[in-house]
Structure formats: structure tokens, C-alpha cells
Amino acid sequence: MTQNIEREFGWDDTIEKDGGGGFTLLPAGDYFFTVAKFERSRFAGSEKMPACNQAKLELTIHSPEHGDVTVFHNLFLHTKTEGLLSNFFSAIGQKRKGEPLRMNWQTVTGSKGKAKLGVRNYRSQGEDRSANEVKTFYSYEEAFPGGQVPSQSYQQPPAQPYQQQQPPAQTYQPQQGYQQPPQQGYQQQQHQPPFPPAQGQGGWQQGKF
């Protein structure tokens, strides 16, 4: 039996084992998600968006067919994108429609919700590529009506989570206004949707900036 011993590489060592099998591109549609990671950053500014604080999110998208897939998403802390910030915080159960909210970033990691994913095509290093992007977030009340967990759940495939490649940053393009559905009563405590048992670490789709 060959024993696999972990060790540190020297600068001139020889490597042999290949990397992972790339990334998984999910079909456009609605998916439950968990915020796996959050990072405070700074956006340098562009022609359409002034310099401002930037939140880089790493979302673990839960797909019944493909397992857990990582998608990156950026939030810009500016009045021009205030509606998009409200859209996100409504999705994770922090904000109620029509009421002000002091953004609590300390509780973002681990939050759960539901999002609509799309597929963005772009060109990088002379090649045509595609990546998933968040089109919009559903309000927490719409994702989990009445605060009740959906009756059906799925079993996650045994494959390990895939991490999508980040497409190159693009200039800011305003997104379409989010139409938030009528709320059915605010649930202060977040309920856990039927996510599959954790089988590996969850992996943010780069925004259009």
C-alpha cells in the first residue's frame, strides 16, 4: 500500500498531480444559497460608478443536480446601488420593505436565502467564456413563505464543490430594478432551508464592474 505523506515543497521540487476538473456552469434558474464568505474591499471607481466601499461575497449555490457550486457576487456601498443592497439584505431576512436598516455585516456569513442565477458570456485572453451571475435575490418571505421550510429536500451528489472562475472585472452597468413581492409578515429569526448535509467546504461571481 502506498502511503500518501503530506509535506512542504521546496522551490525546486518536481510536481506531478494535476489540479481539479475545472468549474461547473449552472443552468439559469432559481437556487437556494448560503453565504460562505464575506470580504470588505474598496472599489477604485469607474466612469459609471464612483469609488466606494465594496463587499465581496462568496455564495455557495445549492443545486439538486450538480451539488454545491461557488458563485461570486459584489455589492457596492453607494446610493446608486442602494436598492441592490436592500435586495440582498431582504433576501437574508435582515430588512423589511419600507423600513430603514443599519447593515449588519457581522451576521452575513452563514446567512441563507434564494437567488435567481443567470449566465454571463464574456471574452478573456482571446477565448469565449461563460460564468454564472446573480440576477436578483428573492425576499426571505418569498423564499420561505410563512417562515416554513419547503417540504421536499434533495440529496447532494458525492462530488466535491466546484469553484467557478472569476471573469475579469467590467465597468459598472446598472441592473434592472428589483420588484419585491408583498411580504407576509417579517420573521425575525431565520429558518434553515432544506440544504443538504455538509460534505465539504463551500466554495462570488464577479459583478459587472
N, C-alpha and C positions, 0 to 999 in steps of 0.2 A: 504494500500500500504506500502510495506516495504522500508524504506529509507536506501540506501547504503551510510554510512558515512565513509569517509576515516580518518584514524587515525594512529598514531605511535604505533607499537607493543612494549610491554615490553619484557624483556628477558625470562620471564617465562609464557608468554601468550600462549593460545591454538590456533592453526591454523587449518583450515578445507578445504579451497578451493584448488583444485588440480591445477597443472601447465598446460601449453599449451599442444597441441596434438602432440608434437614431431617436426620432421622436414620433409621437402619434398625432395625426391631424384628425380631430373630431369632426363629425358632420355638424353643420349648423343646426342649432336647436336649443332647447331649454335643459339646463343641468343644475343639480344641487352642487354647492361648493362649500369648502372650508378655507378660511384664510390661514395659510400655513406660515406666512412670514410677512413682516411689515418693516420697511426701512425708511427713515427720514432722509430726504435728499434735497437738492436745490436745482431748479430749472434755470438755465442760463438766459432764457428768453429767446424769442424769435420774432419774425415780422408780425405775427398774429397774436402772440401771447407774451406779455411782459415777464420779466424774471420774477420768480416766486418760489415759495416752498413747494416741494413735491413729495408725495407719498408713493413709494414703490411697493406694490402688493404682489405677493406670490400666492396664487389661488390654486388649491387642489380641486380640480373638477372631477366629480364622481360620475362615471359613465357605466351603465349596466353592461354594455358590450365590450368596452375597452379598458375597464378598470379606472384607476386614478391617473389623471394627466395634469401636468402643471401648465398653467396659463398665467402670463404676467400682465399686470394692469397698473397704469399710473393715474394718480389723482393729483390735480393741480390746485393748490390752495390760493385761489384768486376769485374775485367777484364775477369774472367772466364765466367761471365754471362752477358757481355756487350751486346751481341746480344739479350738476353731476355729483357733487359732494353729498347733497341731500338724498339723491337717488341711492348712493351706496349706503349711507347710514340708515336709511329707511329699510334697506334690504337686510341689514343685520340686526334690526329691531331696536335701534337706538333713537330714531327720530319719528315723531308723529307729524302727519301732514298739517301744515298751517301753524306749527309751533316751533319756536326757536330752539336750537340745540347747541350746547357747548361741546364741540367734538372731543370725544374721549378716546384718544388713540391707544391708551394703555389696554383697552379691552378689545381691540380689533383682532389681534392674533387669536385664533381659535374660534372666531365667530363663524356662524353658518348662515347660508341663505340660498337664493336661487337666482340664476342669471341666464340671459339669452346670449348664446355664442354665435358668432359669425366666422367667416373665413376671409382673411385678407390676403390678396395676392400682391407680391412686390418683387422687385428685382435687386439682387445683391451679387456683387462680383461677377456680373455678366450672366447670372443664372436666374431663371424664374423660380420663385419660391412661394410657399403659402404658409400661413400660420393662423391660429385661432385668435380671436379678439372678442372682448366683451362688448356687446352692442348696448345692453342695458341691464339693470338689476330690477328684479321684482320686489315689491314691498314685502316685508316679513308677513304681514297679514294675508297677502295674496298667495305667498308661497306655502304658508301653513294656515289655512282657513280655520278660524276659531282657535288657533293655537294647537290644533290637533295634528299629530304626526300622520302622514299618509299611511294607509292600511297595508300597502304592499311594499316590500323591500326587495333588494336584489343581492345576489352573492357576487362578490368581487372575484374576477378571474385571478388565477395564481400568479400571473405575470407581475413583475415589479413595476412601480410607477414610472412613466416616461416623462422626460422634461423636454418641453418644446424649445427650439432655438429662438432667440430673440431677434426679430427683424431689426434693421437699422432704424435709428430714430428719425422721425419725419417731422416736418413743420406742423404746427397746431392746426387742426381742422375741427371747427365746432361740430358737435354731434347734434342730432335731431333732439328736440325737446322730449323729455320723458313724460309720458302720460301716466300718472299714478292712479291706480284704481281706488274706488271708495274703500275706506278702512272699515273693518268690522270689529273695532274695539282693540285698543292697544294692549298688548301682552308685555308687562314689564319684564317678566322672566323669559328668557329664550328657551325654546323647546328643542330638543335634539331630533333632527330628521333621521330617517332610517338609513344612515350611512353604513357601509359595510365595515366589518371589523378591521382594525388597522393591521396591515400586513407589510408595512414598510413606510418609510418616511415620505410624506407628501412632497411632491416636488418642493412672473407676472407678465402678461402679454404686453409687449411694449406698446405704449399709446402712440397716437399719430402725431408725434412731435419731432 
